[in-house]
Amino acid sequence: MSNYSFSDAAIQDLDEICEYIARRHPKAASKLFDDIRQKCKLVASFPNMGKSYGRLVPNLRGFVVDDYIIFYYPKESGISITRVANGYRDLESLFVDSE
């Protein structure tokens, strides 16, 4: 059975993103969260389907939901989500501490 898990940093990212969106559009924040969870379930079943972000960190992969990139590492039982970031963000600086 495939599963997915969120790191503490990814949970914090999601909280901040959803809180920001919910200030003006609570339903949009809820929909984004649901869309991310649904896509995580799908990708957990096919961990290598995401785009490789190995140039940032070895073995790092990601997939897009709306304007956000969900970064993860494939594992035997699914995926481990490490960060969630806006695709317009400086992605290199996001992973500076990871090395």
Stockholm file with secondary structure:
# STOCKHOLM 1.0

chainA/1-99         MSNYSFSDAAIQDLDEICEYIARRHPKAASKLFDDIRQKCKLVASFPNMGKSYGRLVPNLRGFVVDDYIIFYYPKESGISITRVANGYRDLESLFVDSE
#=GR chainA/1-99 SS CCEEEECHHHHHHHHHHHHHHHTTCHHHHHHHHHHHHHHHHHHHHSGGGSEECTTTSTTCEEEEETTEEEEEEEETTEEEEEEEEETTSCHHHHTGGGC
#=GC SS_cons        CCEEEECHHHHHHHHHHHHHHHTTCHHHHHHHHHHHHHHHHHHHHSGGGSEECTTTSTTCEEEEETTEEEEEEEETTEEEEEEEEETTSCHHHHTGGGC
//
